Each structure stands twice: as structure tokens, then as C-alpha cells.
Amino acid sequence: MRNLLIVLISGLACSLSANQAHALDRQKILEPFFSTVMVRAYRADGGLGYGSGVVIASNKVLTNCHVLRESGKPWVSRGEDVYQVLSVQADMWHDICILNTDPLPFKPVILGDTSKLKKDEQVIAIGHSNGVASPLISVGSIKSLYALDQAHIIRSTAKFALGASGSGLYNEDGELVGINTFKTLGRQAYYYALPVEWIKQLDQRQPETRFPLVGQALWEATQESRLYFLLIAIPELQGDWTALARIAGQWTGAEPDNAEAWYELGLAQEHLRQADAAELSYKRALSLDPVNTDAMFRLGVMAAHQGKQEEAHAMEVSLAKVSEKLALEFRKAAACDQACQDGQQNSKTNTP
């Protein structure tokens, strides 16, 4: 069961649509695009393994440690140009590695800060999905931020797949905020990026020159010790609200000041027709995080269906301040009755 939830990734990044390209500053996308490299190495079976990396200094490339676990000494490439890896500084548990390389002719990316991110903020993933020679771009939005070890793991809708492990996730200013690392299985997947802040502690790590690297990452932990935000993913995607209520209840007990935990509990309670309990959980989430758009959205929809139009309108106004697109989605959901909502949810969770 350990590998059912999480799979190694490397970024199914889709091309930018005309509307997405218009909304983004092309120059701010191009700079990190040209700072994206491939990380390659031969596996023990003779096959060629690959992942992605991000140039963070004139001779340093950031990637995931799991890219280097089943291979010999890696190298970095961009097109036909190859650059030797001299050593690696590794944090296996956080799955963050810095490759010390020959001098690189690429501009380092600018590092961002996950503490400044907000839900529904637009983000861009850039990586070598499926081993393609040129990096691919996927635009999405932040769905959740999970506080861990003085930073925030990011769940977004910016897609990625095999080949983009170690690739970058950027904010609209082109700043690196995350390292695309793992996803859930299936088409309706959740995509996770590790926080860029974790690279700071690597300066104290002793450089290593022996490969492959050995060690487990936090997202590979056993079911019993897995982090709560990972445990809730599959029940939520599958619409198993009883299981979600059980896990979210444990989560709020263990972390009573975690807004995401209370939102997940409210979501489960709402689908289990426990409206009063759901409302209390959503309000608790909003009290802990006043800009929690998920809690705003659900409270507003519940108010609309209960005929509390003033409360629903207040939530719509708050959502519009964050995103007009989100406010539009809210208006549609508020106009949708319970049977309509159940149909939409079943369609989402039963999609193969």
C-alpha cells in the first residue's frame, strides 16, 4: 500500500495556451526556462535515468535526491552540452540535493519565499517531462499550503510527470518557490512541490562523491507515520468522506491550529450531511487563516443554499478580492442545488 498514494514524478507540463501566455510576463518565464537543465545518469541495469534540475548558482544545480538513488555518477546537460557533476550535498529526508558542477553558462534563478504565497495564486512548472529535450511549461494555481519545517509544501494544479523530478515551480514574478517532486496516482492527481527554503540548510552538508545515494524521503514514509496532508489525498479524490472525516479528525486533534486540517474536516462533514458541524469546522479554518479561500467558498455556498443571501454575498465579495475567476466559480456553485453538486462531485471522483 506504501506506493499506492505517491509516485515518482518529473512533470507532465503542457504547453501554454494563448490566454495563459497573455496573462503572464513572457520574460519572467523565459529566464527560469533557460535555467532548467536535465540531470542524467546510468542505472545499474545499464539504462539511462533522467530527471530535471534548476541552476541556482554559477556551479550549482538543485534537484531531487531520489533522482540519484538508483544510478551512478550523474551529469548535467542542456541540449547537446554536457557539464560534469563534481559532488552532491544531500538532504535525503527532505529530498533536496545540490549538485556541485563545472562552471555553467546559465543565469541562476531568483529564489522566492513560500511564506508569501496564497491559495489560488498562479504558479508555473517548468521541467523535462518524459525526458523531452526542451523544457515544457505547465500553468496552474496553488490549492493548498502545508506548513512543515519552517516552510510550506505546495499543492498546485501545475501538472508534471516522469522526467520532471527536481524541476522548478515559479510564482508569477519568475521566482523559484518550489521543487516539483511527487504526485498522487491517476488523472485527477494532486501535484506537490517542496519548498525552496529547505536548500538553505544544505550549505552545512558535507559534499559526497559516491553514488547512488541512499535514504528515504518524507513523502515515502509508511502509512502509519505518513504526514496527514498526504493521508487525506486519496480519500478526498475518491470521495470516501467517512475515511476523510476520520483522518481529518485525527489531524485537527494533533494540530488544532492548522487551518487546512479544519477545512478538510468540514469538507468531509458537509458531504456526510452534517451541515452544522461542517459550518463550525469551516469557520474554525477561517479564524485561523482569514484568507482561506476554500473555507470562504464552502461557507458561502452553504449560506446560499440555506437562503442566507447576505452571508453568501459577503463571501462572494471576499473571494472576488482574491480572484474574479474564483468569484465566478462561486456564483455557479451557489446557484447549483444539492443534487447538482453531488452529480458534479461523483463525476470528478469517478473519472478514471
C-alpha positions, 0 to 999 in steps of 0.5 A: 500500500506504501506506493499506492498514494505517491509516485515518482514524478518529473512533470507532465507540463503542457504547453501554454495556451494563448490566454495563459501566455497573455496573462503572464510576463513572457520574460519572467518565464523565459529566464527560469526556462533557460535555467532548467537543465536535465540531470542524467545518469546510468542505472545499474541495469545499464539504462539511462535515468533522467530527471530535471534540475534548476541552476541556482548558482554559477556551479550549482544545480538543485534537484531531487535526491531520489533522482540519484538513488538508483544510478551512478555518477550523474551529469548535467546537460542542456541540449547537446552540452554536457557539464560534469557533476563534481559532488552532491550535498544531500538532504535525503529526508527532505529530498533536496540535493545540490549538485556541485558542477563545472562552471555553467553558462546559465543565469541562476534563478531568483529564489522566492519565499513560500511564506508569501504565497496564497491559495489560488495564486498562479504558479508555473512548472517548468521541467523535462517531462518524459525526458523531452529535450526542451523544457515544457511549461505547465500553468496552474494555481496553488490549492493548498499550503502545508506548513512543515519545517519552517516552510510550506509544501505546495499543492498546485494544479501545475501538472508534471510527470516522469522526467520532471523530478527536481524541476522548478515551480515559479510564482508569477514574478519568475521566482523559484518557490518550489521543487516539483517532486511527487504526485498522487496516482491517476488523472485527477492527481494532486501535484506537490512541490517542496519548498525552496527554503529547505536548500538553505540548510544544505550549505552545512552538508558535507559534499559526497562523491559516491553514488547512488545515494541512499535514504528515504524521503518524507513523502515515502514514509509508511502509512502509519507515520505518513504526514496527514496532508498526504493521508487525506489525498486519496480519500478526498479524490475518491470521495470516501468522506467517512475515511476523510472525516476520520483522518481529518479528525485525527489531524485537527486533534494533533494540530488544532491550529492548522487551518487546512486540517479544519477545512478538510474536516468540514469538507468531509462533514458537509458531504456526510450531511452534517451541515452544522458541524461542517459550518463550525469546522469551516469557520474554525479554518477561517479564524485561523487563516482569514484568507482561506479561500476554500473555507470562504467558498464552502461557507458561502455556498452553504449560506446560499443554499440555506437562503442566507443571501447576505452571508453568501454575498459577503463571501462572494465579495471576499473571494472576488478580492482574491480572484474574479475567476474564483468569484465566478466559480462561486456564483455557479456553485451557489446557484447549483442545488444539492443534487447538482453538486453531488452529480458534479462531485461523483463525476470528478471522483469517478473519472478514471 
